[in-house]
Amino acid sequence: MNRQLVLRIVVGCATSAAASGQKESTRRGLPEAFPSPPFPSAEYQGYPLIGVPPSPAVSPFMDWLHGTSFGDLLESHRIQAYGWINGSMNVSQAHDSNLPDSYWIAANRPMLDQAVVRIERQVDSAQTDHVDYGFRSTFLWGTDYRFMTAGGWTSDQLLVHNKLYGFDATEQYVDIYTPQFGQGTIFRIGRWIACPDIETQFAPDNYMGSHSLLFTFDTYTQTGAMVTTMLNEQWSVQAGIHAGTDMAPWYEGAVATGMAGVRWVARDNNDSVYLVLNAINDAKFQRFTEIGQPAGHDNFNYLVGTWQHRIDPLMQTRTEGYFMWQRDAVVGGTPSIGDPQYYGGGGGLGADIPGTTLTYGVVNYTTYQLSDQDYVTARNEVWRDEDGERSGFPGTYTSHSLGLTHNFTRWFQVRPEVGYYRNWNRPAFDLGRRRGVVIAGFDVTLRF
C-alpha cells in the first residue's frame, strides 16, 4: 500500500472518530491471533466476537467520500459502505461441470464469482458503558449466489430456473449489544452467515478461491434470532432459533430450528475450539409443490466444530469436522425444478432415500506466511456422503489442494491454486462422468 493511501486512511479514521464524538474503544480479552494482512482474518473462528473494537480500516470508496457532506454524514454515524469484485478462471479435466466441487462450477471458463456491495455499522462491543447497535446489509451478484441461496430469499433464480448467475441478499441483520449480561451480549435478528465454518465466508475472507466438499454441502445462511454472550476472555456461548437450513421463515419448507454453540480460546492464545449444534429439529426432508411440480428442501441436522492451532508466528493449522443426518431425504438434496444445464443442477426431485441418511467429514487448512503480503495454503479433506443425499453421488470423497495468496495491496489480491478431487466409489464429477478431476485456476479480488 502506498504511503499516501495509508495517510488518508489514518486521517479518515481519526476524523470519523472525532465526528462521531466517541473515543476509540480498547480491545477486551486476548490479543489477535494472526497478522491480517496477509491472512484474511486476525481472529480465531467465532462470530460475532465480543470485546473486539470496530475495525478502523477505511475502504477506497469511503476514502473517496471523505470530506464530502455524504461521507461526513456516514462517518458521523460510524457507517461504512464498501464492496468487492471477485472473478476466476479454471482449467479442469472435466468437460462441462466441476461439481460437486465449488465455487468454480463451470469447467474451463472464466466466471464473475462475486460482485458485492455492503453497508454496515459495526457494533462496539469493546466498551462496557452503554448499549450500542449495529447492522449489516450485504448484496451479491454472480455465480456464487447458488451456494448462498436460501428458500424465500429470491430463491426462484436457482430453485425454479437453475440460472448460472443470480442475485442474493446474503446478510440482512441488526445487532443490539448490551454490557449488562456476562461480559457483554449481542442480540441478533435477521439473516446471517452460519457461524462455525472455516469456509462459510465471502471470497475476500477465505484462504483459497475454491472450496472443500464439506463446505459445498453444509449451511450457508440462517434467518431468525440469536444471542451471543462473552463469559470471560476465554469462553463465549450462544443460542438461537432459525427457520432451518438455508430457509426464510416465510418459505413453505421452513421449520422452527434450534442452535447452540460454545467457543473457547486457550490462555496462551495458541488454540481455539468452536463447537456448534447448528441445526436441531425433526430432521425430516421438507416436501411441497412449486408451480405445480413436486419440490422440497433439505432439513438436515448437524453438529460442527473447528479447532485452530497456532504452531508458531508464521504457521497455523485449522481443522473442521461435521456430522449431519436427515430423515426421508432424496438423492441430490434440495432440488432445482429448472432445466438441467451443462454446469449442473436442475431436473427436479431425486430418488427417495428411506429412513435416516448420514453425511460427515473432516477438512484441514494449514497455512504458512511467506511475507507481509503472501502465504501458502494446503487443504486436505475426506468426506462421506453415504446415500448421495447432498452430492447426488454416494461414496467417499477426498481432495488435496495447494494455493498461494498474494496481496498486491490491501485492496487487490490474486490466488492461484491446483487441486485433485475424487470419489473413490463411483464417477461423480463432470455430471457423473469422472471419478476424479484435477482443477487448476486462480481468482482475483478487487475491493472498493
N, C-alpha and C positions, 0 to 999 in steps of 0.2 A: 504494500500500500504506500502511495507517495506521501510525502510529508505534508503537503497542502491539504490533502483529504483528511489525514489524521488530525490536523489542526482544526479543520472545520467541524469534524465530529466532536472533538473535545469542547470547542466553543459552543456547539449546538447543545451538547448535554448540559453544560453549565447554564446556558441561557434557559433551557427547558426547566431545569430545577428552580432557577430563580423566578421564572414566570409563573410557575405553579405555586410558589410560596411555600414549598415544602423542602425540608432539609433532606439530604441523601441518607437513606437507611443503611444501617450496618448489618452485615450478614450475621445470622444466628446459627450456631451449630458448627459442624465440621466443615473444613475448607473444601474448595473444589478439588475433584479427584484427578482431572485430566486437563492438559492445555488445550484451549479452544480459541482460535485455530491452532494446529491444523485439524484436530478432531472436531466433529460436528457438535459435540456437547462436552461441557466441562463436568457434568454431573453423572453420578450413578443413576441407573434406571429408577424411575419413580415419577409420579405425575398425579396431581400437581404437587410441587415441592413447597414446603412451608419454611419460613425463615430465610428465604433467598430474596434479595432485593430485586426490583425490576431491572431488566437489562439496560445498561446505559448506551448500548450500540445504537447509532443513528443510521438509517438506510440512506442510499443515494437519493431516493425520492424525497425523504424528509429533509435531507441536507439541502436539496434544491429548493424546497419550500421555505427553508429557514429565512426569516426576515420579512416574509410576506404576511399579510393580515390573516390569511387562511392558515398558514404554517404556525403563526403565533397563537392562533386560537386552538389548534390541535395540541401544541406544546403546553399551553396553559392548563389543559385538561389531561395531560400525560397520555395522549392518544397518538399511536403510531400507525402509519399507513405504509405498506411495503408489499413486495412480492418477488416472484422469480419466474424465469422461463427455463425449462429443462427439456432437452432433446437428446435423442440417442440414435445410434446406428449399430447394427449387429450383423455378423457373418456366421451362419449356422449350417450344420449338416442337415437340418430339417429343410424341407422344400417350402412348406407353407406356414406352419404354426410351430412355435416353440413351446406351447402349452404341453404339460402343466407347469412349466417354468414361468416366472414373471419377473419384471414387468414387460420384458421385451417379447411380446407375444407373436408379433408378425415377423416371420423369419426373413433375414436378408433384405431388410428395408429400413430406411430412416423413419423415425417417428417423433412427433411432438408429444412427449410424455405428460408434461405438466406446464400449464400457464396459470399462475396462481396470483390472486390479489387478496390481501389480508388487511383488516382494520382491527386494532385491538387496544385495549387499555389493560396493562398488566397490573394485577392486584399487588399491593405492597404488603406482603405477609412477614417482612423482616421487622417492621416496627410493632410495638405492643401497646400503643396508647390510644388507638382509635379503630373503629370499624372502617373497612375500606371495600371498594367494589372494583371489579374488572369485567372485561368481556372480550370475546374473540369471535370474529366473523370471517371465515375463510371460504373463498370460492375458487373452484378449479375447473379447467377445461383441458382435455387431452385424452390420450388412450388409457391413462392410468385410472380414469374415472370408474372403470368396470371393477376394479379391486376395492373401491371405496363405496360403491353403490349400496344404499340401504333402502329396503322396500318402503315406499311412501315419500321418499326424498327424490323427486324427479327420476324415479327408477324405471319408468317405461322405456327410456332410451336403451337400457340393457335388457330388462326382463321381458319386454314386449317386442322390441325392434332389433335387439342384438347389434347395435351400432358400434363401430370401431372407435369413433371419437364421441365424447359426450361431456356433459357439464355436471358438476356435483357441488352442493353447498356443504362441504365436508365437516366444518366446525361452525357451530352456532350456539354459543353458550354464554351464560352470565355467572360470575363468581362473586360471592359475598364472603369476606374474611372478617373473622372476629377473634381477638386475642383472649377472650374470656374463657374458652374451653381448652383444656390441656395447655400446651404452649403455642396455641394457635389452631384455628379450624377454618377450613374453606368449604362453603356450601356451593355446589354447582348444580345448575339446571340447564338442560338443553341437549345438544348433540355434541359428543366429544369423541376423540380418538381413544380406543380401548387402551387401558393403562399399562399392562405389564410387558408388552412385547418389545424386543430389541429393534425389530424392523418396522413396526407399525408407526412409521413417521413419514413425513413428506420427503421428497427427493433430497433437499439440502441437508437433512438431519440423519441420513443413512450413511453407512460405511462403504456401500458399494452401489452401483447403478442397478444391477439385477437383484433378485431376492431369492431366498430359500423357498423350498416347497412348504416348509412349516408355515412361513408367513403367508404364502399364497392362499392357504385354505383355513386360516383362522379368522377371528372377528377383526373388522377394521373400525367401525364406529358403534356407539351405543347412544340411545336417546332416552333420557329420563332425569333422575336426580341422584346426586352422590355427595357424600360428606367425607372429608379427609381431615384427620386430627394428628398433629405432631405431639407425641407424648414427651419426648426429650430429643436430644440431638442425634440419638441412635435409632429411635423407634418411631414409626408412624403407622396408623391404622386407617382403614377406610371401609365404607359400606355404601350400598346404593340399591336402587331399583330401576330397571330399564325395560324396554319393550321387546327384548330378545335380540339375538344375534343379527346385527345389521337390519333392524326394522324400526320404523317410527311407530308411536303409539296409535296413530290413525290408520295404519296399514292393516289389511284384512288378516294377515297372519300373525299380528302382534300378540304376545303373551307376556303377562307380568313375570319378570325375571329378577332374581336377586343376585348380588355380587358382594364380595368381601375380600379385603386384602390386608397384608401386613408387610412393612418394609423395615429392614434392619441394616445398619452400617456399622462396621467394626470400629472400635475406639481408635485403632491406629490408622483408620481410613484406607485400608488396603483391600477390604472385602465388603460386598453388599449382597444381600439376598432379598428378593422381592417375590412374594408368593400371593397369587390371586385366584380365588374361585370366581372366574369371570362370568359364568352363567350357570344358574341353578333353577330349574323348574321341572316340568314333567318330561322334558327331553323328547317330546313327540313331534315328528315332522308335521308341519302345518300344511294342510291341503285345502284348496279352494279353486274357483274358476276365475279365469281372466279373459275378458272379451269372448266368453263362451267356450273357452278351451280349458282342459284340466291343467292346473298350475299348482304351485306350492312354494314353500320356503323352508330352508334348514332351520332347525331349532335345537342344535346340539348343545349339550352342557359340557363344560371343561374346566379343568384345573391347570394353571400355567404358572411357571416360576422361572426366574432368572437369577443366576449367580454371576457376579462380576468380581474379578480379582486383578489388582494392580501388581504385576510381577516386579516391575521396577519403574522408575520415572518415564521410561521410553516404551515399555511393553505392557500390554494389558490383554486379558482374555475374558470373553463374555459367553456364557452358556445359557441357552434357553431350552426348556422342555415342556411339553404339554400332553395331556391325556383327555381325549374327548369321546363322548358317547351320545348316541341318538337312537330313538325307537322308531320302527316302521318307516325308515328313510327310503330314498330312491338313489339309484346309481347316478353319480354326477352331481348330486346335491341340488341346490336351488336352480331351477331351470329358467332358461330364456325360451319363450314360445315363439321367438322370431326365427327367421330362416337360418339354417346352418351357413356359416361363412368360412372362407379359407383360413382365417385366423383363429377359428374355434367358436364354440358357443352355438346357441340356437337348437331347435329340434324338439323342444318341449320336455315333458317329464321322462325320466329314465325308468328302468325296470325297478319294481318293488324289492326292498330288502326286508323280509320279515324279521321281527324280533329286534334285538339290540345289536348295533354295529359299533366298532371301535376304530379310532384313528389316533396315532400317537407318534412321537418322535423327539429328537434332540438335535439342536444346531449349535455350533460353536463358531464364534468370531475371535480371532487372535490378531491384534494389530501391533505394529511397530512403527514408532516415529522416526523418520529419516532426517527431518529438518523442521524448521518452524513452518514450512509450507507443505510438507509431504509426509505421507505414511503409507505403509503397505498393509493389506488385509488378506488373511487366509480364512475362508469359510468352508466348513465341512459339516455334513449332516447325514443322518439316517432317519427315514420317515416311513411309517407303515400305514397304508390305507387298506384295512382288512377286506372290505367288500366293495371298494370303489365309491363309497358314499360321498367323498369330497372330490376326487380327481376324475372319477369315471372309469378308472382302470385299477383294479385291485392289485396289491402287491407291495413289496418292499422297495423303497427308493433310496438312492444315495446321491449326493452331489458334492463336488470338490471344486472350489473356485479360488482364484488368486487375482487381486486387484491392486492398483496404485491410485492414490488420490493426490493430485497436485493443485494447490491453491495459488493461482497466479496473483490474485489479490483476495481480499476478504469477500469480494463480490463476484469473482469469476473462478470457476472450478472445472477441472477435467478429470474423469475417472475411467481409464482403460482397464479391461479385465478379460479373463478367459476362464471357462468352467466346463466340467463334464457332468452330465446328469443322466441317471439310468434307473429304469425299473428292472429289477432282477428276475421278475416272474413272467412278464409279457410285454409286447410292444405297447407303449403308452404315449410316446412323443410324436409330434407331427401328425396329430389326429389318429393315433393308434398304428402308425406305420413303422416306428422305430423303437427299439428297446432303450437306446441311449443316444445322446447328441452332445457334440462339442459346440459351445457357443462362445464366440469372441465378440467383443464390442466395446463401446465407450459411450459415456454420456457427458454432456456439457450443461452446466448450470450458470446462468447469469442472473444475479439478484438486482433488484431495483428498489 
